[in-house]
Amino acid sequence: QVHLVESGGGLVQAGGSLRLSCAASGRTANTSAMAWFRQAPGKERDFVGAITWSAPNPYYAETVQGRFTISRDNSKNTVYLQMNNLKPEDTDVYYCRLASVYWGQGTQVTVSS
């Protein structure tokens, strides 16, 4: 059983920063990819970026490239999403996903203009 817990969401002004965390526990495969998605009410869940445990180079959606950075701490089984220069259109619920199977509960990010 795998359990993912996201944290770090909140309210921030446009241009500000937030860092989300996704802590994985349970039977986690250390070569599995961890991805971030986001979803607005009534819309599909959109890909934000992803990183594998074994390869250091994450990849991103074009909408966040250059503003968001994904990193991981293997010793803590935790992946981070550093979000800089936030825009109102980044307002969403953010989810982490492990190995294309397991989802966290989501954390709300709200960016005010």
C-alpha positions in Angstrom: 0.0 0.0 0.0 1.3 3.4 -1.0 0.3 6.7 0.7 1.0 10.1 -0.6 0.6 13.3 1.4 0.9 16.7 -0.2 1.5 19.9 1.7 2.5 23.5 1.2 -0.4 25.0 -0.6 -2.0 28.3 0.3 -2.8 31.8 -0.8 -0.1 34.0 -2.4 -0.1 37.2 -4.4 0.9 37.2 -8.1 4.6 37.1 -8.5 5.1 35.2 -5.2 6.3 31.7 -4.5 5.2 28.5 -2.9 6.8 25.1 -2.4 4.7 22.0 -2.4 5.8 18.7 -0.9 4.7 15.2 -1.6 5.8 12.6 0.9 5.5 9.0 -0.1 5.2 6.1 2.4 4.6 2.4 2.1 5.7 0.1 -0.6 7.3 2.7 -3.0 9.5 1.6 -5.8 12.6 3.8 -5.8 12.7 3.8 -9.6 9.1 5.1 -10.0 8.4 8.5 -11.4 6.7 11.1 -9.4 4.5 13.6 -11.3 2.6 16.8 -10.4 -0.7 17.6 -11.9 -3.2 20.4 -11.3 -6.9 20.7 -11.7 -9.5 23.5 -11.7 -13.1 22.8 -10.8 -14.9 21.3 -13.8 -11.8 20.9 -15.8 -9.4 18.0 -16.6 -6.4 17.3 -14.6 -3.4 18.8 -16.3 0.2 17.6 -16.3 2.7 20.0 -14.6 6.0 18.1 -14.4 7.6 14.9 -13.4 10.8 13.4 -12.1 12.1 9.9 -11.7 13.8 8.7 -8.6 16.9 7.5 -10.5 17.3 10.2 -13.1 18.0 13.8 -11.9 16.4 15.7 -14.8 12.8 16.6 -14.4 10.6 17.7 -17.3 7.8 20.3 -17.4 4.7 21.4 -19.2 5.3 24.5 -21.3 3.0 26.6 -19.2 5.3 26.3 -16.1 8.7 25.9 -17.8 11.1 28.3 -16.3 8.9 29.1 -13.3 8.4 25.7 -11.6 11.2 23.4 -10.4 10.8 19.8 -9.3 13.3 18.2 -7.0 13.4 15.1 -4.8 15.0 13.9 -1.6 15.4 10.1 -1.9 16.3 9.8 1.8 12.9 11.2 2.7 10.9 9.7 -0.2 9.7 13.3 -0.8 9.3 15.3 -4.0 9.1 19.0 -4.1 7.5 21.5 -6.5 9.0 24.9 -6.2 6.7 27.5 -7.8 8.0 30.9 -8.5 6.6 34.0 -10.3 3.1 32.6 -9.7 0.2 33.9 -11.8 -3.5 33.9 -11.1 -3.9 31.2 -13.8 -1.8 28.9 -11.6 -4.7 28.7 -9.2 -5.7 25.1 -8.9 -5.7 22.0 -6.7 -2.3 20.4 -7.1 -1.8 16.6 -7.0 1.2 14.4 -6.9 1.1 11.0 -8.5 3.5 8.1 -8.1 4.2 5.4 -10.7 1.2 6.5 -12.7 -1.0 4.8 -10.2 -1.1 6.4 -6.8 -2.5 9.9 -6.1 -2.3 12.2 -3.2 -5.3 14.1 -1.8 -4.4 17.4 -3.4 -3.5 20.8 -2.0 -5.1 24.1 -2.9 -3.0 26.8 -4.4 -4.6 30.2 -4.9 -2.9 33.1 -6.5 -4.4 36.5 -6.1 -4.0 39.3 -8.7 
